[in-house]
Structure formats: C-alpha cells, structure tokens
Amino acid sequence: MIGRIPRPVALFAALAVLILAIALTSGVPYTTRLLVEAGAYALIVLGLNIQWGYGGLFNFGIMGFLMVGGASVTFISYPLNSKFWNSDGPMLLGRALIAALIATAIILAARQLHRLGVKGVLKSVLVALAWFIGYIVFRSQMDPATVYIVQNAGFVGGLGLPVVFGWAFGGAVAGGIAYIIGRICLGLRSDYLAIATIGISEILRQLIKNNQWLTRGTLTVSPIKWPVPLPQDYQAMGVDTQTSLLYARGGFLLVVVVVVALVMFLLMRAYGGPWGRMMRAIRDNYIAADSMGKDIKARQLEIFVLGSVLIGIGGSILVSFTQIFDPNSYQTINHTFFIWVMIIVGGAGNNWGALFGALFIYIVWLLSEPLAQALFGGISYWSSHIGWGAIPDIESRSLQMRVFVLGLVISVALRYAPRGLIPETSQTSR
C-alpha cells in the first residue's frame, strides 16, 4: 500500500503519467511506437513469467525463441518469391523432404530391432549406423537443393499470407521447439537448465543465420506486412505524414492491446484456478507434489511450451512492426538479459508485475539515451567554457549509458524490492 492506494494502482497511475509526459514532449506518433514495442515485450515477459514465475524454470534461451518467432512471421507474411516458385527449387525441396522421410523410417526401424531379438551393444551399433545412413541420404538431396536455391532465387521467400497467421505460426514453431527441448532438458536442475538453454539459444541463432536458402542468412528481409494499413496507405489517400503515422501506429497498437488483454485474461483465470495452484505447488515443493501423484515433468513441460509460445508471438510482433528481419540485430543483452530485468523489477509470479516491468523498463531503456545525451551535452558545454575541453563521442557514450542505467535500476530494485515492485501475492482456494 502507498498511503491508502494499493501499490499496483499507484505504480500504473505513475506509469500512465510518464507516458502522457512522453506524448506531450515527443509527440503521439513516437509514443504509439513506444507502446507497440513495449506491448510486444509485455507478451514476451508474460511468457517468461509463466516459465519462471509459475514454474521456477530458468530459461536463458529467450533470444533463440525470439529469432524463431521473427523468422516464422517472415516466412508466412513475406511476399512470394517468383524466382523460387518458377524454378526447380520446389521440386528439389520435395526430393529433400522424401529423403528426410526415408531417413526417419530407417532410424525408427533400427530403434525397433529389439522386437526381432536384436539387443544390447549390437542394437546400439545398428541404431548409430542408421543415423549415419539417414544423415547421408538426407544431405545427398538437401545440399544440392540449397545451393541451387541460393544461386538462382536467393532464398525461398514467403507465403504472402496475412501477418496475424505469421504471429500464430511463430508461436506454434517456438512451442514445438520448446517441446523438443523440454523433453530433453527439463530433468536438469535449475542452474544446469539455464546453461543448457543458453547453448540451445546459440544453436537456434546459428541455424537461422546459416540457412540462407530459408531465412536469407545474415542478409535482411523486408518489408514484413502489418495487420493494419501502413502509413503509406493513408498517405496515398491524401492524409498528411504526421496523421498517417498516428493512424497506422494507433491501429497497430490497438491490435497489440487486444492480444495482450486476451492473454492477460486467460492467464489470470488459469493462475487463480486449480491449474495455477498446482503449478505453484510444484514450484514451491516438487517433492511433495510428486508424492501426491502429480506428473512433475509433464506439468513443467506444459508451462515451458506455453511460455515459449508467448515469447515466439512477441518476437513475431516485434519483427512485423519494424518490418525487417535482421538476424545480426539479435544480441544476448538486448534479447535475454533485458527480458530478465523486466521480470525481476516487475515481480515474478504476478502477471500485473510482469506487465508493469515490461512497460516501465522498456520506457527507461528508450529514454536513457536521449536524457544521457542531454546531460553530457550540458556538462560538455560547461567544461569547454572553463577550459577543460568538450566531452568526446557524446552520442556513443549516451548509447552505452543504456546498459549502465539498466544495471542501476536492477541493483536498486534488488536492494529495496527483491520480490519486484508488484510481487506475487498468496492465493487461497475459494
């Protein structure tokens, strides 16, 4: 409580005042852009809150799932590449798909050799040999296909579908990958799980960057569609530049608000019900929960997949809003550590805390650079007038201040609000 006002109400009211001040000083179009991106990060943080806040799963592979979401929406929403579809590329990919099915059949058959009485070391050797043969069969068709596509079409392009389908596909692909990862890694202790997800994130990044035939590799892909008319569409109807930005970004913001509100509603319902109580019981004492007959690994896999779906959708929204997919732009500090700061400052285990943390930290992240530049400019003006000389490279120094401010914020939060600004509250059954 802050006075007689509940802390969440006071914090969101202060955040609203801050957003209003930004709108008055920087303009409404800039503020709507800020809120769209913050809304996408809110979805990502809500996904992490499901994994860490609900289940205690230490996921440090956020960047990989964000890249998967971005690549997925690019594949679904980018226009068709006529060079690819008018070439032999589809036929060669079809052959590679058939080869993959044959390789899968060989491996699955080898794994069933125990039914014929083949067991022990001999079975292990034959399974390993089946994997080797399957790999050779697949690569014999896949390598010529990828070389041909890159040389003749650049990459496969997209399907030209509405971007909302791309968002859903991004979440589905991220969830599918999370299912595979979870089946392998969720038996690990929290610190080992963190290390494993870091490695998996790097694997995903390298796969996306090096599969040039599918993602265009390190080259950028643009433009990606919006779910609403673009500013250029409004300008074609005679609307001026400033107003067209407001209409387009405002429409995009409305779509993001609807998505975030729907996710918040569903999560609040789930968190307050039997499912949420079961997840908290597993998180707080998995041994006791296991003794009561709960399938711990299945439930952890469930929340790991669900959280990854939201992270993938958030990554898809970010890429579609910027209209460009650039694998080189993904950095661990911006797309993993940054997300963890949001959940820690906001409050793990509380959906409202996760939402507040995403909005607040993203605003702090964006404002720290211009504020630092203004501060350095004033100090430089003063120091040059007293003979100490001007501060060099103010722009680059101001950009680096983002990381300093982020570290300062998390240090203060951990000192004075170790459970977050809006911490998890105890839930009682009705």
Secondary structure, DSSP 8 states (H G I E B T S, - for coil): -BTTB-HHHHHHHHHHHHHHHHHHHH-HHHHHHHHHHHHHHHHHHHHHIIIIIIT------HHHHHHHHHHHHHHHHS-B-HHHHTSSHHHHHHHHHHHHHHHHHHHHHHHTGGGGT--HHHHHHHHHHHHHHHHHHHHHHHHHHHHHHHHHTSS-B-----HHHHHHHHHHHHHHHHHHHHHHHTTS-HHHHHHHHHHHHHHHHHHHHH-HHHH-TTS-B-----SS--HHHHHHTT--HHHHHHHHHHHHHHHHHHHHHHHHHHHHHHHHSHHHHHHHHHHH-HHHHHHTT--HHHHHHHHHHHHHHHHHHHHHHHHHHHT-B-GGG--HIIIIIHHHHHHHHH-TT-HHHHHHHHHHHHHHHHHHHHHHHHHHHHHHHHHHHTTS---S-HHHHHHHHHHHHHHHHHHHHHHH-TT-SS--------
